[in-house]
Amino acid sequence: MEDRLPASAMPTLRQLQFLIALRAEGSFVAAAEAVGVTQPTLSAGIKDLETALGVTLVERGRTGAVLTPAGEEAAERAARAVSEVEEMVRTVRAAGEPFSGSFRLGAIPTIAPFLLPRALPLLKKKFPRLRLQMREDLTHRLIEALRARTLDAALIALPYEAHGIASLAIAEDEFLFLGPEDHPLAKRNDLSPDQLRPDELLLLEDGHCLREHALSACRLSPGRRSSEVGATSLHTLVQMVAGGMGVTLLPKIAAESGAAAGAHVALRPFKKPVIGRAIGVAWREHSAREDEARMLADVLRELF
């Protein structure tokens, strides 16, 4: 059996937090401010950590603090260790009552601004002791955050297959045609995705799953040429359409939230409803917060 390290060689949780902050901020002053201590306190904590580990972790200079290779390795492992401890604290606190403490929820940009304004008051009413921490990001980054245990659940568009990730759909989201007011398709009552020309189809930039869902709805492969102009958000996409740059597909959840309000555009349903995606809740398989993620899905279904 391996010999246990003496207590004097074991870093404290606070020292690890100091090192993580120092890597993130790049200076002792900024790191100290980030963790709420004085600069001398943080500097002493890093020095004690170096003494305990027997290595130099930080190179100090006039322009800031740079981690040595050993420091980078220590900071990376420290981040994982602190995350595990935080997960333990959250799990223990939540064991007695669901949503009684901090719950970290992610959401993709094509869902967050349209669903959360309705969802947050409902969640607050049902779970008054809930302290929700929000993060908006692209799907693949949210999935990695779930795996890294820095998120408890995420609102994403389905289908989305990811190893080790479970999900539940809460609603289907219909796609609507969005084009300039004078576009030839704007007044048609027999609209079909097949009528959209690939060269005038505007999409979000690569990385947004809505881009792939829109291509699928129009029966276009990712490699088939569409407009080379990409938008960073649905609001930008609406303004591009209003400016006559092309047409697009707008999720109904965004349309109902007023994403196209005030813009000089035509918004019309297809003759046969196009269900472009499902909205769902995802979480890490076997997570201690799985029951709460499922409860979250049940609550959000009430909004549709």
N, C-alpha and C positions, 0 to 999 in steps of 0.2 A: 504493500500500500504506500502511496506517495506521502512523504512527510508534509505535514501542514506548515504553511508559512507562519512565522511569528507575527503577533499582532502589530509589532512595530513596522513590519514590511507591508501591511495592508493599507491601501489608501482609503480615506474616508469618502463618503458620498459627496460631501461638499467640495472636496478637492477635485473630484472627477467633474463636477459641475463647473468649477473654475476653469479647468482645462478645456472643456467643451466650449465654454463661452470665449475663451482666449482664441481658440482656432476660428470661431465664427466671426469675431470682431476684429482680430488682428492687432489689438493694442491692449495694454493693461488697463488704461483709463476707461476705454469703451467697454471692455469685458466686465470690469468692476461695476460700472453703471448698469449693465444688462442683468447682473445677478443681485444687485442691490446691496453691495458692500463697498467699502472704501478701497482705493487702489493699493494702499499698503497691506490691507488684509488679504486681498487677492494675491498680491505678489508673494506674501509670506506663505500662503497656502500652496502656491505652485512650487515654491522652494522646498517646503516640507515634503511635497509629493516627489520631487526629484531625489530628495535625501532618502525617502522610504524605498524608492525603486532603484536607487543607485545609478541613475543615468541622467544626462542632461536632456530635458524635454523641450526647452525653449531657448532660442538665441535672441538675446535682447540687444536692440540697437536704437539709434536715434529715430529711425523711420517707423518703428513699431516692433512687434514681436513675431518671430517666425519659428514655427515648430520644426524641430529636427526630425529625421526619419523615425527615430524612436518615439518622439512626441506625437507624430501623425498616427503611428500604430496605436499608441496609448489612447489618443483622443477618439479614434474610431471604435476601439473596444469599450471605452468609457461611455460613448453614446449608446451603445447597445445595452450595457449594464444598467445605466440610469433608466433607459426605457423599460427594461424588465422590472426594475424596482417600482417605477411609476405604475406599470400595469398591475403589479401585485397590490399596491395601495388602492387603486381604483376598483379592482376585483373584490377585495375584502370589504371595502366600503359599500359596494353595490350588492353584496351578497344578501343583505337583509331586505332590501327593497329595490325594485327595478327603477332605473332612472332617478336615483336619489342623490347622485353626485355628478361628477364631470363625465360627459359623453362627447367623444370627438367624431364629428360627422363631416364627411366630404361631399362635394357635389360638383358635377361638371358644369361648365359655363352656359350650356344650352338648356339647363334645367334650373340651376340655382336661382337666377333672378325672377323666374316665372312661377316656381312652385313654393319657394321658401317664404315669401311674404304671406302666403295663406297658411303654410304649414307651421311656422314658428308660433303664432298665437295659439293654435290648437294644441301643440305640444306643451306649451307653457300652462295652458288651462288644465290639461289632463295630468301633467306631471310637474306640479309647482316647485318641487325640490330639484328639478333638472337644471344643470348648468351646462348648456350646450356650447361647444367650441366648434366653430365652422372653418372649413377650408375649401376654397374653390380652385379646381385644377383640372387638367386633362385626365382622361380615363386611366391611361397607363400609369400615370404618376399616383393617382388615388389607389390603384390596385397595389402598387409597390408599397405605399404607405400602410395599407391594410396588412400586407405580409410583414412589414417591419414593426407592426404593432404601434404605429404612431397615429392611426385612425381606428375607430371602433366599427364604423360602418360608412357606406358611401352611396349616394344617389347617382346612378349611372344609367346609360341607355343600354337596353338589351336587344338582341342577344350579344353577349360578350363572354367568350370562353377564356378562363384563366385558371391555371392549376392551383389548387388549394383555396379557391374562392367559391363561396356559395352565394346564391342570390334568389330573390323572390320578386316577381313582377307585381307592380301595384296598379298599373293602368296602361292602356294602349294609347299611343299618340299618333293622331292622323296628320298627314302632310297636306298642305294647301298650296295652290299655285299662287305665286306672287310675281307680278310683272308690272311694267309701266302702264299707266292708265290708257295709253293709246296703242298698246300691243295688240296684234291681231288675235291673240287667244283670250284677251281680257273679257270679251263678251260672249264667248262660246258656252253653250250649255252641255256640250258633250266632251268636256275636257278629259284627256287621257295623258299619262306621263309619256306615252310614245310620241305625242305631238311636240314635245320640247326638243329643240335642236341642241345637240351636245355643245356646239361652238358658242352658244349664248347662255349656257347654264352656268350660273355663278354659284360657287361653293365656298365653304370655310376652308381655311388653310389646312395642310396636312397635319395630322395629329388629332384633329377633332373627329370623333367617331361619327358625328352627324354627317360629315362629308361622305363616308362610306355608306351610310344608310341612304343618303340621297341618291348616290350613284346606283345602289341596288334597286331603289324604287323606280328609277328610270331605266333599269335593265342595262346599265353601262358598267363595263369592267373598270377597275381602278386605272388600268393602263390606257383606256380609250380617251381620246382627246376631248376635254371640255374647255371652258374658258380658262386661260392661264392666270386670270386675276383671282386671288383668294382673299377672303376677309378674315379678320381676327375675332369677330363677334357677330351675332345675329343682328344687332342694331346697325353695325356697319354694313352688313349685307343688305338690309332694307334700304339704306340710303344709296347704296350703289344701284339698286334696282330703280329707285325713284329718279336717279340721275340718268336713266336710260342705258345703263351699261349691260343689261341682260335680264334674265329671269331666274327665279330660284324656287325651291320648295321651303315653306315655312312651317315648322311644327305648330299644330293647333294650340298647344299649351302656351306658346309664345304669342300667337295671334290673339288669344283670349285675354292675355295680360296686357295687350295694347302695344306690342312691339312695333306694329306698323301704323299706329295712330298718328295722324297729322302728316303722314308722308303721302305724296302724290303717286299712289300705287293702286293696282287692282288686286284684290285678294279673293280668290274663288276656290270652292271645293272641286275636286274631280268628280266626274259622273259616278264612277265607282270608287268609293272611299279608299284612299291609299294609306294603309297603316304602315308607316315607315319604321317605327321602332316601338319598343315598350319601355316604360320607365320603371326602374326597379331599385331595390335596396340590396347591396352586396356587403358581405362580411367575410372574415377569414374563417375557414372551416375549423371547427372544434374550439372556436374562440369562447372565452368566458362570457363575452357579451352577446352571444348568439341569440339567446332568448329575447334580449332587449332589441336586437336588430329585427327579429321577427315581429315583435310588438310594434316597432316603428313602422314596419310595412303595413300592419293592420290599421294603424291610426291614419296613415297617409292615404289609404284606400278610401277613407271617408270623404276625401276632397274631390273625388271623381264620381 
